[in-house]
Amino acid sequence: MSCIKNRTSSSASTSIIDDLKGDQSWRIFRIISEFTEGFDELSGLCDAISIFGSARLKPEHPYYAKTVEIADLLSKHGFAIISGGGPGVMEAANKGAIANDQPSIGLNIELPMEQKPNPYQNIALNFRYFFVRKVMFVRYSIGYVCMPGGFGTLDEFFEALTLMQTHKVYPIPLVLFGSDFWNGLMDWMKAKMLEYGTISEEDLALITVTDDPHEVVKIMVAHREWKDRQRKN
């Protein structure tokens, strides 16, 4: 079950442009402070699922509703939910989690557009640096669910896939939800990447495509049970 208590935290907001103008040595301290705050705030977190997806999908979009459903089901099974903290699919993920009094975590990022913190976070962290934020997703998640999204969603998905392929992290379930959205990508990877020999069949076995929220839960519960067995050994 999720172990962390509800807490709210935020970093001081500073202009991204000003940061780029800053002295390099002082920037190191800002980076360290973001890592430190993230590790401190999330240190008690157990069994969290990260849900990714587009900030541009509105509440009336079918995938927004599916995201709420998936987060609701996962949280009822004792999983904390982590999102990017913004609108769209991220908002839907936090909304589904907070309804069940589970940790609803938002890893917010300072962006020039699109990123506005949603009101369904009971644990909120603000990041200036994408790479620090990515570490928090990987470090504290036991599974990823990728809803339809843009470059950011693809970035998180492929980074996790690369880390597992290169044995830098233990395997976690990578679920792509929405076959109508993701099948084209999977077909291309099979037709081109496999054809050119740039990936192996076993790499694709790390990915599951589904349209069933209950299958998502089944996959994550099975993985948690596997992890529990490893912890006891």
MDAnalysis code that builds the backbone (N, CA, C; Angstrom):
import MDAnalysis as mda
import numpy as np

u = mda.Universe.empty(699, n_residues=233, atom_resindex=np.repeat(np.arange(233), 3), trajectory=True)
u.add_TopologyAttr("name", ["N", "CA", "C"] * 233)
u.add_TopologyAttr("resid", np.arange(1, 234))
u.add_TopologyAttr("resname", ["MET", "SER", "CYS", "ILE", "LYS", "ASN", "ARG", "THR", "SER", "SER", "SER", "ALA", "SER", "THR", "SER", "ILE", "ILE", "ASP", "ASP", "LEU", "LYS", "GLY", "ASP", "GLN", "SER", "TRP", "ARG", "ILE", "PHE", "ARG", "ILE", "ILE", "SER", "GLU", "PHE", "THR", "GLU", "GLY", "PHE", "ASP", "GLU", "LEU", "SER", "GLY", "LEU", "CYS", "ASP", "ALA", "ILE", "SER", "ILE", "PHE", "GLY", "SER", "ALA", "ARG", "LEU", "LYS", "PRO", "GLU", "HIS", "PRO", "TYR", "TYR", "ALA", "LYS", "THR", "VAL", "GLU", "ILE", "ALA", "ASP", "LEU", "LEU", "SER", "LYS", "HIS", "GLY", "PHE", "ALA", "ILE", "ILE", "SER", "GLY", "GLY", "GLY", "PRO", "GLY", "VAL", "MET", "GLU", "ALA", "ALA", "ASN", "LYS", "GLY", "ALA", "ILE", "ALA", "ASN", "ASP", "GLN", "PRO", "SER", "ILE", "GLY", "LEU", "ASN", "ILE", "GLU", "LEU", "PRO", "MET", "GLU", "GLN", "LYS", "PRO", "ASN", "PRO", "TYR", "GLN", "ASN", "ILE", "ALA", "LEU", "ASN", "PHE", "ARG", "TYR", "PHE", "PHE", "VAL", "ARG", "LYS", "VAL", "MET", "PHE", "VAL", "ARG", "TYR", "SER", "ILE", "GLY", "TYR", "VAL", "CYS", "MET", "PRO", "GLY", "GLY", "PHE", "GLY", "THR", "LEU", "ASP", "GLU", "PHE", "PHE", "GLU", "ALA", "LEU", "THR", "LEU", "MET", "GLN", "THR", "HIS", "LYS", "VAL", "TYR", "PRO", "ILE", "PRO", "LEU", "VAL", "LEU", "PHE", "GLY", "SER", "ASP", "PHE", "TRP", "ASN", "GLY", "LEU", "MET", "ASP", "TRP", "MET", "LYS", "ALA", "LYS", "MET", "LEU", "GLU", "TYR", "GLY", "THR", "ILE", "SER", "GLU", "GLU", "ASP", "LEU", "ALA", "LEU", "ILE", "THR", "VAL", "THR", "ASP", "ASP", "PRO", "HIS", "GLU", "VAL", "VAL", "LYS", "ILE", "MET", "VAL", "ALA", "HIS", "ARG", "GLU", "TRP", "LYS", "ASP", "ARG", "GLN", "ARG", "LYS", "ASN"])
u.atoms.positions = np.array([
    [0.830, -1.192, 0.000],
    [0.000, 0.000, 0.000],
    [0.871, 1.252, 0.000],
    [0.291, 2.398, -0.352],
    [1.028, 3.649, -0.370],
    [1.374, 4.057, 1.048],
    [2.635, 4.442, 1.249],
    [3.126, 4.676, 2.606],
    [3.243, 6.137, 2.988],
    [3.236, 7.031, 2.004],
    [3.568, 8.404, 2.298],
    [2.367, 9.151, 2.865],
    [2.615, 10.081, 3.766],
    [1.553, 10.929, 4.303],
    [1.384, 12.141, 3.404],
    [0.201, 12.715, 3.427],
    [-0.087, 13.859, 2.575],
    [0.711, 15.067, 3.035],
    [1.469, 15.632, 2.098],
    [2.240, 16.824, 2.386],
    [2.234, 17.698, 1.159],
    [2.415, 18.975, 1.334],
    [2.486, 19.898, 0.216],
    [3.777, 20.671, 0.310],
    [4.487, 20.769, -0.817],
    [5.753, 21.474, -0.825],
    [5.924, 22.150, -2.163],
    [6.721, 23.225, -2.200],
    [6.997, 23.875, -3.463],
    [8.361, 24.550, -3.395],
    [9.007, 24.649, -4.548],
    [10.266, 25.371, -4.642],
    [9.977, 26.798, -5.064],
    [10.890, 27.705, -4.761],
    [10.726, 29.096, -5.170],
    [10.742, 29.176, -6.685],
    [9.788, 29.904, -7.236],
    [9.685, 30.036, -8.684],
    [10.651, 31.096, -9.185],
    [11.496, 30.716, -10.159],
    [12.481, 31.620, -10.733],
    [12.411, 31.515, -12.236],
    [12.626, 32.611, -12.913],
    [12.558, 32.619, -14.372],
    [13.552, 31.642, -14.982],
    [13.083, 30.859, -15.947],
    [13.965, 29.918, -16.635],
    [15.056, 30.675, -17.379],
    [14.696, 31.787, -17.964],
    [15.690, 32.569, -18.711],
    [16.748, 33.116, -17.767],
    [16.336, 33.641, -16.625],
    [17.301, 34.133, -15.646],
    [18.244, 33.032, -15.220],
    [17.722, 31.828, -15.087],
    [18.548, 30.695, -14.669],
    [19.644, 30.427, -15.693],
    [19.296, 30.539, -16.976],
    [20.283, 30.289, -18.018],
    [21.396, 31.327, -18.012],
    [21.099, 32.505, -17.495],
    [22.098, 33.567, -17.432],
    [22.999, 33.447, -16.203],
    [22.609, 32.587, -15.265],
    [23.296, 32.526, -13.986],
    [24.669, 31.900, -14.069],
    [25.445, 32.089, -12.994],
    [26.762, 31.499, -12.884],
    [26.651, 29.984, -12.805],
    [27.508, 29.276, -13.536],
    [27.410, 27.826, -13.612],
    [27.579, 27.157, -12.255],
    [28.486, 27.654, -11.436],
    [28.715, 27.026, -10.136],
    [27.500, 27.159, -9.231],
    [26.820, 28.305, -9.287],
    [25.609, 28.467, -8.461],
    [24.470, 27.606, -8.983],
    [24.444, 27.366, -10.275],
    [23.411, 26.502, -10.829],
    [23.517, 25.088, -10.252],
    [24.733, 24.642, -9.995],
    [24.923, 23.321, -9.392],
    [24.189, 23.232, -8.063],
    [24.263, 24.288, -7.266],
    [23.582, 24.283, -5.971],
    [22.067, 24.253, -6.138],
    [21.545, 24.932, -7.143],
    [20.105, 24.888, -7.405],
    [19.678, 23.484, -7.806],
    [20.487, 22.843, -8.627],
    [20.186, 21.461, -9.036],
    [20.193, 20.539, -7.829],
    [21.211, 20.675, -6.997],
    [21.297, 19.842, -5.790],
    [20.088, 20.066, -4.892],
    [19.666, 21.316, -4.770],
    [18.524, 21.617, -3.895],
    [17.251, 20.954, -4.412],
    [17.073, 20.883, -5.737],
    [15.896, 20.220, -6.281],
    [15.945, 18.713, -6.029],
    [17.109, 18.112, -6.209],
    [17.246, 16.690, -5.886],
    [16.958, 16.443, -4.413],
    [17.517, 17.283, -3.557],
    [17.361, 17.093, -2.114],
    [15.906, 17.201, -1.700],
    [15.215, 18.225, -2.192],
    [13.807, 18.392, -1.835],
    [12.969, 17.229, -2.346],
    [13.232, 16.791, -3.586],
    [12.478, 15.679, -4.138],
    [12.667, 14.407, -3.336],
    [13.907, 14.074, -3.011],
    [14.172, 12.867, -2.230],
    [13.570, 12.967, -0.830],
    [13.649, 14.142, -0.213],
    [13.091, 14.311, 1.126],
    [11.577, 14.152, 1.134],
    [10.906, 14.774, 0.182],
    [9.454, 14.774, 0.171],
    [8.859, 13.418, -0.221],
    [9.575, 12.675, -1.036],
    [9.025, 11.411, -1.559],
    [9.655, 10.175, -0.921],
    [10.484, 10.368, 0.086],
    [11.248, 9.251, 0.653],
    [10.362, 8.155, 1.240],
    [9.166, 8.504, 1.710],
    [8.290, 7.500, 2.302],
    [7.294, 6.898, 1.331],
    [7.460, 7.169, 0.027],
    [6.486, 6.732, -0.961],
    [6.691, 5.271, -1.337],
    [5.597, 4.517, -1.337],
    [5.649, 3.114, -1.753],
    [4.622, 2.874, -2.862],
    [4.976, 2.030, -3.794],
    [4.018, 1.517, -4.777],
    [3.255, 2.625, -5.500],
    [3.992, 3.463, -6.177],
    [3.379, 4.553, -6.942],
    [3.409, 4.238, -8.429],
    [2.369, 4.650, -9.120],
    [2.279, 4.513, -10.580],
    [2.303, 5.908, -11.189],
    [3.179, 6.108, -12.162],
    [3.225, 7.383, -12.876],
    [2.346, 7.302, -14.116],
    [1.511, 8.304, -14.274],
    [0.620, 8.381, -15.437],
    [1.006, 9.613, -16.248],
    [1.297, 9.398, -17.522],
    [1.714, 10.471, -18.421],
    [0.666, 10.664, -19.512],
    [0.660, 11.859, -20.095],
    [-0.259, 12.126, -21.188],
    [-0.336, 13.609, -21.464],
    [-1.080, 13.952, -22.466],
    [-1.111, 15.319, -22.969],
    [-1.763, 16.303, -22.004],
    [-1.156, 17.483, -21.904],
    [-1.755, 18.588, -21.165],
    [-2.911, 19.216, -21.949],
    [-3.048, 18.872, -23.216],
    [-4.001, 19.552, -24.091],
    [-5.358, 18.855, -24.194],
    [-5.487, 17.669, -23.604],
    [-6.771, 16.969, -23.665],
    [-7.705, 17.522, -22.591],
    [-8.853, 17.989, -23.007],
    [-9.806, 18.652, -22.115],
    [-10.655, 17.633, -21.355],
    [-11.342, 18.076, -20.291],
    [-12.163, 17.150, -19.501],
    [-13.228, 16.427, -20.299],
    [-13.681, 16.987, -21.394],
    [-14.707, 16.323, -22.202],
    [-14.113, 15.264, -23.140],
    [-12.790, 15.172, -23.215],
    [-12.166, 14.192, -24.103],
    [-12.279, 12.792, -23.499],
    [-12.572, 11.774, -24.324],
    [-12.722, 10.406, -23.797],
    [-11.499, 9.907, -23.029],
    [-10.305, 10.288, -23.449],
    [-9.109, 9.808, -22.755],
    [-8.896, 10.501, -21.412],
    [-9.463, 11.682, -21.240],
    [-9.457, 12.308, -19.916],
    [-10.277, 11.445, -18.955],
    [-11.471, 11.059, -19.395],
    [-12.335, 10.222, -18.558],
    [-11.690, 8.865, -18.279],
    [-11.028, 8.284, -19.271],
    [-10.353, 7.002, -19.072],
    [-9.215, 7.132, -18.064],
    [-8.532, 8.262, -18.100],
    [-7.439, 8.474, -17.149],
    [-7.963, 8.558, -15.728],
    [-9.059, 9.278, -15.526],
    [-9.681, 9.337, -14.202],
    [-10.054, 7.933, -13.738],
    [-10.625, 7.147, -14.641],
    [-11.029, 5.784, -14.299],
    [-9.828, 4.929, -13.903],
    [-8.764, 5.006, -14.688],
    [-7.561, 4.209, -14.398],
    [-6.955, 4.609, -13.057],
    [-6.816, 5.909, -12.814],
    [-6.245, 6.375, -11.539],
    [-7.139, 5.987, -10.373],
    [-8.441, 6.055, -10.570],
    [-9.388, 5.666, -9.526],
    [-9.227, 4.182, -9.177],
    [-9.153, 3.337, -10.193],
    [-8.999, 1.901, -9.969],
    [-7.662, 1.582, -9.300],
    [-6.602, 2.205, -9.769],
    [-5.283, 1.953, -9.186],
    [-5.229, 2.400, -7.733],
    [-5.784, 3.571, -7.459],
    [-5.745, 4.075, -6.078],
    [-6.594, 3.216, -5.151],
    [-7.694, 2.658, -5.657],
    [-8.504, 1.748, -4.846],
    [-7.747, 0.459, -4.517],
    [-6.747, 0.145, -5.323],
    [-5.903, -1.023, -5.069],
    [-4.633, -0.641, -4.295],
    [-4.629, 0.543, -3.708],
    [-3.540, 0.931, -2.819],
    [-2.340, 1.572, -3.475],
    [-2.457, 1.974, -4.741],
    [-1.341, 2.626, -5.411],
    [-1.436, 4.149, -5.256],
    [-0.311, 4.779, -4.994],
    [-0.226, 6.229, -5.128],
    [-0.129, 6.557, -6.614],
    [-0.515, 7.773, -6.971],
    [-0.476, 8.208, -8.362],
    [0.428, 9.426, -8.482],
    [1.343, 9.352, -9.445],
    [2.226, 10.482, -9.750],
    [1.902, 10.978, -11.155],
    [1.758, 12.287, -11.278],
    [1.600, 12.887, -12.603],
    [2.564, 14.056, -12.720],
    [2.537, 14.679, -13.893],
    [3.353, 15.867, -14.095],
    [2.771, 17.113, -13.479],
    [1.596, 16.981, -12.849],
    [1.039, 18.084, -12.081],
    [0.267, 19.130, -12.855],
    [0.242, 19.027, -14.173],
    [-0.408, 20.049, -14.976],
    [-1.845, 19.717, -15.329],
    [-2.370, 20.342, -16.391],
    [-3.758, 20.101, -16.820],
    [-3.871, 18.859, -17.684],
    [-5.047, 18.667, -18.286],
    [-5.250, 17.571, -19.216],
    [-5.179, 16.212, -18.546],
    [-4.448, 15.301, -19.149],
    [-4.324, 13.947, -18.614],
    [-3.699, 13.952, -17.223],
    [-2.771, 14.856, -16.991],
    [-2.144, 14.949, -15.662],
    [-3.179, 15.283, -14.593],
    [-4.028, 16.224, -14.892],
    [-5.110, 16.586, -13.977],
    [-6.035, 15.402, -13.727],
    [-6.377, 14.693, -14.805],
    [-7.269, 13.539, -14.673],
    [-6.661, 12.471, -13.772],
    [-5.356, 12.261, -13.884],
    [-4.684, 11.264, -13.048],
    [-4.758, 11.647, -11.579],
    [-4.454, 12.893, -11.267],
    [-4.521, 13.343, -9.876],
    [-5.951, 13.342, -9.353],
    [-6.887, 13.664, -10.212],
    [-8.299, 13.686, -9.822],
    [-8.773, 12.298, -9.423],
    [-8.381, 11.279, -10.186],
    [-8.783, 9.918, -9.864],
    [-8.176, 9.416, -8.580],
    [-6.963, 9.858, -8.280],
    [-6.271, 9.394, -7.069],
    [-6.809, 10.048, -5.815],
    [-7.005, 11.336, -5.869],
    [-7.361, 12.074, -4.661],
    [-8.766, 11.724, -4.181],
    [-9.597, 11.232, -5.084],
    [-10.958, 10.840, -4.706],
    [-10.956, 9.681, -3.726],
    [-9.877, 8.910, -3.701],
    [-9.778, 7.749, -2.824],
    [-8.799, 7.964, -1.672],
    [-8.482, 9.212, -1.406],
    [-7.621, 9.559, -0.276],
    [-6.260, 8.884, -0.369],
    [-5.778, 8.723, -1.593],
    [-4.425, 8.210, -1.806],
    [-3.491, 9.372, -2.113],
    [-2.184, 9.176, -1.901],
    [-1.248, 10.225, -2.330],
    [-1.441, 10.557, -3.805],
    [-1.717, 11.805, -4.068],
    [-1.917, 12.303, -5.428],
    [-0.810, 13.320, -5.670],
    [0.233, 12.887, -6.339],
    [1.485, 13.635, -6.394],
    [1.621, 14.332, -7.734],
    [1.978, 15.595, -7.700],
    [2.233, 16.352, -8.909],
    [3.667, 16.828, -8.938],
    [4.412, 16.380, -9.949],
    [5.792, 16.839, -10.152],
    [5.746, 17.941, -11.204],
    [5.469, 19.140, -10.738],
    [5.242, 20.265, -11.633],
    [6.564, 20.767, -12.220],
    [6.473, 21.337, -13.415],
    [7.651, 21.868, -14.096],
    [7.355, 23.286, -14.579],
    [8.337, 24.147, -14.468],
    [8.180, 25.521, -14.946],
    [8.340, 25.549, -16.457],
    [7.274, 25.955, -17.157],
    [7.280, 26.022, -18.611],
    [6.725, 27.363, -19.064],
    [7.111, 27.814, -20.271],
    [6.581, 29.091, -20.758],
    [5.116, 29.028, -21.151],
    [4.574, 27.805, -21.368],
    [3.163, 27.665, -21.714],
    [2.687, 26.286, -21.302],
    [1.395, 26.111, -21.246],
    [0.698, 24.845, -20.993],
    [0.704, 24.411, -19.533],
    [1.812, 24.592, -18.813],
    [1.893, 23.986, -17.488],
    [1.281, 24.903, -16.430],
    [0.079, 24.566, -16.004],
    [-0.595, 25.239, -14.903],
    [-0.970, 24.171, -13.890],
    [-0.502, 24.276, -12.641],
    [-0.759, 23.204, -11.654],
    [-2.253, 22.931, -11.505],
    [-2.608, 21.653, -11.489],
    [-4.009, 21.307, -11.299],
    [-4.348, 21.269, -9.807],
    [-5.629, 21.373, -9.448],
    [-6.020, 21.491, -8.039],
    [-6.179, 20.161, -7.304],
    [-5.790, 19.040, -7.928],
    [-6.041, 17.727, -7.336],
    [-4.785, 17.067, -6.759],
    [-3.774, 17.867, -6.464],
    [-2.540, 17.360, -5.889],
    [-2.565, 17.559, -4.374],
    [-2.304, 16.492, -3.616],
    [-2.114, 16.710, -2.184],
    [-0.634, 16.656, -1.794],
    [0.202, 16.352, -2.775],
    [1.653, 16.504, -2.629],
    [2.132, 17.156, -3.913],
    [2.693, 18.346, -3.811],
    [3.104, 19.086, -5.002],
    [4.562, 19.510, -4.880],
    [5.321, 19.190, -5.904],
    [6.716, 19.619, -5.989],
    [6.899, 20.404, -7.276],
    [7.692, 21.445, -7.216],
    [7.957, 22.263, -8.396],
    [9.413, 22.105, -8.819],
    [9.612, 21.875, -10.112],
    [10.950, 21.674, -10.642],
    [11.250, 22.690, -11.744],
    [12.498, 23.108, -11.778],
    [12.979, 23.953, -12.862],
    [13.638, 23.094, -13.939],
    [14.217, 21.971, -13.510],
    [15.024, 21.154, -14.410],
    [14.300, 19.856, -14.765],
    [14.138, 19.623, -16.057],
    [13.471, 18.407, -16.509],
    [14.204, 17.157, -16.041],
    [15.542, 17.167, -16.071],
    [16.267, 15.940, -15.765],
    [16.137, 15.562, -14.297],
    [15.997, 16.546, -13.393],
    [15.770, 16.231, -11.978],
    [14.383, 15.606, -11.819],
    [13.415, 16.197, -12.459],
    [12.041, 15.688, -12.419],
    [11.964, 14.254, -12.943],
    [12.702, 13.964, -14.021],
    [12.691, 12.612, -14.587],
    [13.222, 11.592, -13.598],
    [14.263, 11.971, -12.860],
    [14.812, 11.054, -11.858],
    [13.746, 10.699, -10.828],
    [12.928, 11.677, -10.430],
    [11.890, 11.416, -9.426],
    [10.843, 10.441, -9.968],
    [10.470, 10.604, -11.236],
    [9.517, 9.656, -11.829],
    [10.079, 8.230, -11.799],
    [11.310, 8.078, -12.250],
    [11.902, 6.742, -12.328],
    [12.148, 6.167, -10.936],
    [12.650, 6.994, -10.035],
    [13.032, 6.512, -8.708],
    [11.832, 6.036, -7.903],
    [10.690, 6.698, -8.030],
    [9.572, 6.423, -7.127],
    [8.383, 5.735, -7.794],
    [8.543, 5.265, -9.017],
    [7.453, 4.578, -9.709],
    [7.752, 3.092, -9.818],
    [6.713, 2.266, -9.668],
    [6.868, 0.839, -9.957],
    [6.139, 0.470, -11.245],
    [5.641, 1.462, -11.947],
    [4.988, 1.226, -13.229],
    [4.657, 2.543, -13.909],
    [4.639, 2.533, -15.239],
    [4.280, 3.701, -16.037],
    [3.019, 3.378, -16.850],
    [2.111, 4.336, -16.891],
    [0.978, 4.281, -17.813],
    [1.065, 5.511, -18.705],
    [1.189, 5.293, -20.000],
    [1.265, 6.400, -20.946],
    [-0.039, 6.494, -21.716],
    [-0.774, 7.552, -21.438],
    [-1.960, 7.860, -22.206],
    [-1.532, 8.621, -23.464],
    [-2.433, 8.865, -24.403],
    [-2.058, 9.657, -25.570],
    [-1.456, 11.002, -25.159],
    [-0.342, 11.326, -25.765],
    [0.353, 12.563, -25.401],
    [1.281, 13.018, -26.501],
    [2.054, 14.036, -26.178],
    [2.965, 14.625, -27.153],
    [4.408, 14.236, -26.915],
    [5.316, 15.168, -27.225],
    [6.741, 14.876, -27.109],
    [7.151, 14.538, -25.678],
    [6.538, 15.215, -24.705],
    [6.892, 14.955, -23.315],
    [6.557, 13.533, -22.895],
    [5.391, 13.057, -23.316],
    [4.986, 11.678, -23.012],
    [5.926, 10.685, -23.676],
    [6.256, 10.927, -24.944],
    [7.190, 10.056, -25.644],
    [8.560, 10.073, -24.990],
    [8.968, 11.230, -24.526],
    [10.265, 11.375, -23.859],
    [10.342, 10.508, -22.606],
    [9.295, 10.593, -21.767],
    [9.287, 9.806, -20.530],
    [9.236, 8.309, -20.850],
    [8.435, 7.942, -21.833],
    [8.287, 6.540, -22.214],
    [9.608, 5.961, -22.721],
    [10.236, 6.647, -23.663],
    [11.452, 6.110, -24.256],
    [12.634, 6.158, -23.282],
    [12.630, 7.131, -22.391],
    [13.714, 7.145, -21.402],
    [13.621, 5.923, -20.484],
    [12.422, 5.632, -19.992],
    [12.248, 4.456, -19.134],
    [12.588, 3.182, -19.902],
    [12.161, 3.110, -21.145],
    [12.434, 1.935, -21.973],
    [13.935, 1.758, -22.178],
    [14.644, 2.853, -22.417],
    [16.096, 2.797, -22.609],
    [16.810, 2.363, -21.336],
    [16.379, 2.884, -20.200],
    [17.006, 2.514, -18.931],
    [16.836, 1.026, -18.644],
    [15.670, 0.485, -18.986],
    [15.458, -0.947, -18.781],
    [16.252, -1.770, -19.797],
    [16.270, -1.328, -21.049],
    [16.994, -2.042, -22.094],
    [18.487, -2.134, -21.755],
    [19.031, -1.089, -21.148],
    [20.462, -1.045, -20.820],
    [20.743, -1.502, -19.393],
    [19.709, -2.033, -18.713],
    [19.846, -2.591, -17.360],
    [20.349, -1.562, -16.346],
    [19.919, -0.323, -16.519],
    [20.243, 0.716, -15.546],
    [19.207, 0.802, -14.437],
    [18.012, 0.275, -14.684],
    [16.974, 0.198, -13.661],
    [16.330, -1.178, -13.749],
    [15.689, -1.596, -12.645],
    [14.939, -2.842, -12.664],
    [13.721, -2.687, -13.576],
    [13.289, -3.761, -14.215],
    [12.132, -3.666, -15.108],
    [10.866, -3.214, -14.377],
    [10.113, -2.349, -15.017],
    [8.796, -1.943, -14.535],
    [7.823, -2.083, -15.696],
    [6.546, -2.281, -15.423],
    [5.572, -2.344, -16.518],
    [5.464, -1.001, -17.243],
    [5.506, -1.061, -18.552],
    [5.274, 0.111, -19.399],
    [4.000, -0.150, -20.191],
    [2.942, 0.552, -19.839],
    [1.642, 0.341, -20.476],
    [1.312, 1.546, -21.344],
    [1.030, 1.278, -22.609],
    [0.535, 2.304, -23.524],
    [-0.975, 2.116, -23.629],
    [-1.715, 3.105, -23.165],
    [-3.176, 2.975, -23.159],
    [-3.763, 3.715, -24.349],
    [-4.548, 2.982, -25.141],
    [-5.194, 3.573, -26.314],
    [-4.585, 3.031, -27.590],
    [-5.053, 1.879, -28.042],
    [-4.454, 1.231, -29.207],
    [-4.585, 2.078, -30.472],
    [-5.676, 2.844, -30.576],
    [-5.845, 3.678, -31.766],
    [-4.757, 4.734, -31.858],
    [-4.229, 5.155, -30.727],
    [-3.170, 6.165, -30.695],
    [-1.789, 5.533, -30.842],
    [-1.540, 4.418, -30.158],
    [-0.190, 3.870, -30.027],
    [0.154, 2.799, -31.057],
    [-0.820, 2.164, -31.684],
    [-0.502, 1.051, -32.580],
    [0.371, 1.464, -33.759],
    [0.197, 2.680, -34.231],
    [1.041, 3.155, -35.336],
    [2.509, 3.192, -34.942],
    [2.781, 3.655, -33.725],
    [4.160, 3.688, -33.231],
    [4.714, 2.274, -33.084],
    [3.897, 1.380, -32.515],
    [4.351, 0.005, -32.333],
    [4.599, -0.672, -33.676],
    [3.719, -0.429, -34.648],
    [3.896, -1.010, -35.981],
    [5.197, -0.510, -36.616],
    [5.478, 0.771, -36.448],
    [6.718, 1.333, -37.010],
    [7.945, 0.727, -36.352],
    [7.918, 0.569, -35.021],
    [9.063, -0.020, -34.326],
    [9.292, -1.451, -34.793],
    [8.198, -2.193, -34.980],
    [8.332, -3.585, -35.433],
    [8.806, -3.642, -36.888],
    [8.243, -2.762, -37.731],
    [8.553, -2.809, -39.162],
    [9.924, -2.241, -39.483],
    [10.330, -1.189, -38.767],
    [11.577, -0.512, -39.114],
    [12.720, -0.808, -38.148],
    [12.500, -0.639, -36.854],
    [13.596, -0.824, -35.897],
    [14.033, -2.289, -35.846],
    [13.065, -3.196, -35.835],
    [13.412, -4.618, -35.863],
    [14.040, -5.002, -37.204],
    [13.494, -4.462, -38.288],
    [14.012, -4.765, -39.625],
    [15.469, -4.331, -39.763],
    [15.786, -3.167, -39.210],
    [17.154, -2.655, -39.295],
    [18.064, -3.251, -38.211],
    [17.478, -3.988, -37.288],
    [18.277, -4.600, -36.238],
    [18.731, -3.646, -35.153],
    [18.033, -2.501, -35.027],
    [18.440, -1.526, -34.013],
    [17.859, -1.836, -32.639],
    [16.870, -2.731, -32.583],
    [16.332, -3.238, -31.321],
    [16.119, -4.736, -31.466],
    [15.815, -5.386, -30.338],
    [15.562, -6.821, -30.331],
    [14.113, -7.105, -29.971],
    [13.672, -8.308, -30.279],
    [12.300, -8.722, -29.953],
    [12.017, -8.566, -28.459],
    [13.002, -8.921, -27.633],
    [12.785, -8.848, -26.180],
    [12.606, -7.421, -25.687],
    [13.111, -6.440, -26.439],
    [12.896, -5.040, -26.051],
    [11.421, -4.680, -26.153],
    [10.773, -5.142, -27.210],
    [9.352, -4.852, -27.396],
    [8.490, -5.584, -26.376],
    [9.015, -6.675, -25.824],
    [8.255, -7.427, -24.824],
    [8.081, -6.642, -23.531],
    [8.829, -5.556, -23.377],
    [8.702, -4.713, -22.188],
    [7.450, -3.835, -22.232],
    [6.783, -3.785, -23.402],
    [5.679, -2.844, -23.619],
    [4.362, -3.607, -23.747],
    [3.310, -3.057, -23.115],
    [1.956, -3.584, -23.272],
    [1.049, -2.481, -23.801],
    [0.290, -2.783, -24.846],
    [-0.725, -1.857, -25.360],
    [-2.094, -2.406, -24.988],
    [-2.937, -1.548, -24.420],
    [-4.256, -2.013, -23.993],
    [-5.278, -0.889, -24.093],
    [-6.552, -1.294, -24.129],
    [-7.671, -0.354, -24.056],
    [-8.533, -0.630, -22.829],
    [-8.062, -1.498, -21.953],
    [-8.852, -1.957, -20.815],
    [-8.251, -1.459, -19.500],
    [-8.926, -0.541, -18.804],
    [-8.408, -0.057, -17.518],
    [-8.164, -1.174, -16.505],
    [-8.989, -2.210, -16.544],
    [-8.813, -3.316, -15.598],
    [-7.557, -4.124, -15.900],
    [-7.167, -4.174, -17.172],
    [-5.902, -4.842, -17.506],
    [-4.719, -4.056, -16.957],
    [-4.815, -2.741, -16.985],
    [-3.761, -1.909, -16.394],
    [-3.585, -2.270, -14.922],
    [-4.685, -2.336, -14.198],
    [-4.628, -2.671, -12.773],
    [-4.042, -4.065, -12.567],
    [-4.498, -5.012, -13.369],
    [-4.006, -6.395, -13.252],
    [-2.490, -6.449, -13.433],
    [-1.968, -5.730, -14.407],
    [-0.531, -5.702, -14.672],
    [0.221, -5.102, -13.492],
    [-0.276, -4.004, -12.957],
    [0.417, -3.327, -11.866],
    [0.345, -4.133, -10.569],
    [-0.784, -4.748, -10.299],
    [-0.916, -5.574, -9.091],
    [0.035, -6.768, -9.170],
    [0.107, -7.405, -10.331],
    [1.012, -8.548, -10.500],
    [2.462, -8.124, -10.291],
    [2.818, -6.944, -10.783],
    [4.193, -6.472, -10.608],
    [4.480, -6.154, -9.140],
    [3.504, -5.555, -8.457],
    [3.694, -5.268, -7.025],
    [3.882, -6.562, -6.234],
    [3.122, -7.585, -6.567],
    [3.267, -8.864, -5.879],
    [4.647, -9.457, -6.130],
    [5.140, -9.308, -7.360],
    [6.501, -9.772, -7.672],
    [7.528, -9.007, -6.851],
    [7.365, -7.680, -6.775],
    [8.307, -6.867, -5.996],
    [8.260, -7.243, -4.516],
    [7.082, -7.501, -4.009],
    [6.958, -7.904, -2.590],
    [7.725, -9.196, -2.331],
    [7.672, -10.109, -3.282],
    [8.428, -11.352, -3.121],
    [9.923, -11.106, -3.125],
    [10.360, -10.165, -3.958],
    [11.788, -9.836, -3.999],
    [12.248, -9.189, -2.691],
    [11.369, -8.360, -2.115],
    [11.734, -7.697, -0.858],
    [11.907, -8.695, 0.282],
    [11.154, -9.782, 0.225],
    [11.208, -10.770, 1.305],
    [12.421, -11.686, 1.154],
    [12.949, -11.780, -0.055],
    [14.088, -12.691, -0.304],
    [15.418, -12.027, 0.045],
])
